[in-house]
Amino acid sequence: MKVFSVFFFLLATVVAASHGSQDSSDSSCLSWRFAVEANNIRGWKTVPKECEKYVGHYMLGYQYRKDSKAVTDEAWRYVNSLKLPRDGRNIWIFDVDETSISHVPFFSKHGFGTEPINKTLAYEWVNKSKAPALPESLELYRKLLSLGIKVVFLTGRDEEWRKVSATNLKNVGYHTWEQLILRASSYPTNATVESFKSNEKRKLEEIYGYRIIGNIGDQWADIQGIHRGNRTFKLPNPMYYAP
Amino acid sequence: MKVFSVFFFLLATVVAASHGSQDSSDSSCLSWRFAVEANNIRGWKTVPKECEKYVGHYMLGYQYRKDSKAVTDEAWRYVNSLKLPRDGRNIWIFDVDETSISHVPFFSKHGFGTEPINKTLAYEWVNKSKAPALPESLELYRKLLSLGIKVVFLTGRDEEWRKVSATNLKNVGYHTWEQLILRASSYPTNATVESFKSNEKRKLEEIYGYRIIGNIGDQWADIQGIHRGNRTFKLPNPMYYAP
């Protein structure tokens, strides 16, 4: 059936010829980004060196904004279609880093994820509480509050960062929350982000009696595992991976 | 903290100015595609009309090939790193439509997913057994066989399509398999693809004693649920959604 085996090759050639040549490195980095965002490539340590420019343009440009908005718009469409019991038990989980606030100002000075994170410099940056809000997430946050849904921030940051985290969130417009959950020092150090977050979500539902209506994060570890919520939303993040 | 709230707007403006204007519809369709592939937009019926050209170029061009290869390359890296017991129990699950074989020749004549699928015409097309192989999936299939891993095809197609499906798979190079599982007519008609496939995967592990090493499909329904396998791989498909 040779006629079929050459089908794709011919089509691709014809289309490429009629649309001019693509930047080969950009299209490879787009493929890498797709593979990362759809949870195909896991456990990666740094962004491929050849994708530094691509990821930089993406994070600083309109596409990252548009991609984020496509996700938060869908979250809003979903939640707005629900008939929720008005019993004060409805919550929405927000991750913090690269979901509620952004470290692009930091990563833009450090190769957009192509370099291993320098912890000293990163802690210095976080300690300033100056990370800007993700505009689309902030808008979703405000809309959820207007529906009477309570917000819980759930972050893998250590408990010692509570004050810094709360200050940063408030600084950029996240003025209120039901809970701000950080990782207690008593929590096993070898536990993954996914197991820590799953366990905290289980407690929210089983102990506190909340109903997790939605759950948004930039890492698959934020939105997988048990008690993940009725719907989950994955924001883009091609800069780093949390196991 | 106004200085932060305008951060992204300014950056986006500067970057856009220095890189020329983007095709706004293409970038919106790329956002839609990202939202679909990362499982944010679910249960959609047709591709947005304004994305017909975008999806057509994508499916016929190099990007679809590259995106598929990024996924199958990662699958190969993963499986090649394993030390598998040589007991004949290792299997890899392949979905059929848009994973092993492609219906681009059909969809290219029907608006690339922007039109509701005409079942009469679609059945006519499938009945011909002439869908070409996805080249990257066929290559992965061959490499898995060379490692001694057995392949199971698991499809939501009805049992009555067994002969047509087997003929098509063999025609394009999938010469052998451990099982080809279709949806028996006794299976509840209101059951989702995810529940049907999860149940079949459970049987493969619990009744037949296989070990699902990997699982590849173009729909989230292929790779979610129970007994999904040690690793799952999501191929792109911006043409249709299986609930």
Chai-1 contact restraints between the chains, C-beta under 6 A:
chainA,res_idxA,chainB,res_idxB,connection_type,confidence,min_distance_angstrom,max_distance_angstrom,comment,restraint_id
A,M1,B,N171,contact,1.0,0.0,6.0,A-B,restraint_1
A,M1,B,V172,contact,1.0,0.0,6.0,A-B,restraint_2
A,F4,B,P132,contact,1.0,0.0,6.0,A-B,restraint_3
A,F4,B,V172,contact,1.0,0.0,6.0,A-B,restraint_4
A,F7,B,P132,contact,1.0,0.0,6.0,A-B,restraint_5
A,F8,B,P135,contact,1.0,0.0,6.0,A-B,restraint_6
A,L11,B,L60,contact,1.0,0.0,6.0,A-B,restraint_7
A,A12,B,G61,contact,1.0,0.0,6.0,A-B,restraint_8
A,A12,B,Y62,contact,1.0,0.0,6.0,A-B,restraint_9
A,V15,B,L60,contact,1.0,0.0,6.0,A-B,restraint_10
A,V15,B,G61,contact,1.0,0.0,6.0,A-B,restraint_11
A,A16,B,Y62,contact,1.0,0.0,6.0,A-B,restraint_12
A,S27,B,Q63,contact,1.0,0.0,6.0,A-B,restraint_13
A,S27,B,K66,contact,1.0,0.0,6.0,A-B,restraint_14
A,S31,B,K66,contact,1.0,0.0,6.0,A-B,restraint_15
A,S31,B,D67,contact,1.0,0.0,6.0,A-B,restraint_16
A,S31,B,A70,contact,1.0,0.0,6.0,A-B,restraint_17
A,F34,B,D67,contact,1.0,0.0,6.0,A-B,restraint_18
A,A35,B,A70,contact,1.0,0.0,6.0,A-B,restraint_19
A,A35,B,V71,contact,1.0,0.0,6.0,A-B,restraint_20
A,E37,B,A38,contact,1.0,0.0,6.0,A-B,restraint_21
A,A38,B,E37,contact,1.0,0.0,6.0,A-B,restraint_22
A,A38,B,A38,contact,1.0,0.0,6.0,A-B,restraint_23
A,A38,B,K234,contact,1.0,0.0,6.0,A-B,restraint_24
A,N40,B,V71,contact,1.0,0.0,6.0,A-B,restraint_25
A,N40,B,E74,contact,1.0,0.0,6.0,A-B,restraint_26
A,N40,B,F233,contact,1.0,0.0,6.0,A-B,restraint_27
A,N40,B,K234,contact,1.0,0.0,6.0,A-B,restraint_28
A,I41,B,E74,contact,1.0,0.0,6.0,A-B,restraint_29
A,L60,B,L11,contact,1.0,0.0,6.0,A-B,restraint_30
A,L60,B,V15,contact,1.0,0.0,6.0,A-B,restraint_31
A,G61,B,A12,contact,1.0,0.0,6.0,A-B,restraint_32
A,G61,B,V15,contact,1.0,0.0,6.0,A-B,restraint_33
A,Y62,B,A12,contact,1.0,0.0,6.0,A-B,restraint_34
A,Y62,B,A16,contact,1.0,0.0,6.0,A-B,restraint_35
A,Q63,B,S27,contact,1.0,0.0,6.0,A-B,restraint_36
A,R65,B,A12,contact,1.0,0.0,6.0,A-B,restraint_37
A,K66,B,S27,contact,1.0,0.0,6.0,A-B,restraint_38
A,K66,B,S31,contact,1.0,0.0,6.0,A-B,restraint_39
A,D67,B,S31,contact,1.0,0.0,6.0,A-B,restraint_40
A,D67,B,F34,contact,1.0,0.0,6.0,A-B,restraint_41
A,A70,B,S31,contact,1.0,0.0,6.0,A-B,restraint_42
A,A70,B,A35,contact,1.0,0.0,6.0,A-B,restraint_43
A,V71,B,A35,contact,1.0,0.0,6.0,A-B,restraint_44
A,V71,B,N40,contact,1.0,0.0,6.0,A-B,restraint_45
A,E74,B,N40,contact,1.0,0.0,6.0,A-B,restraint_46
A,E74,B,I41,contact,1.0,0.0,6.0,A-B,restraint_47
A,P132,B,F4,contact,1.0,0.0,6.0,A-B,restraint_48
A,P132,B,F7,contact,1.0,0.0,6.0,A-B,restraint_49
A,P135,B,F8,contact,1.0,0.0,6.0,A-B,restraint_50
A,N171,B,M1,contact,1.0,0.0,6.0,A-B,restraint_51
A,V172,B,M1,contact,1.0,0.0,6.0,A-B,restraint_52
A,V172,B,F4,contact,1.0,0.0,6.0,A-B,restraint_53
A,F233,B,N40,contact,1.0,0.0,6.0,A-B,restraint_54
A,K234,B,A38,contact,1.0,0.0,6.0,A-B,restraint_55
A,K234,B,N40,contact,1.0,0.0,6.0,A-B,restraint_56
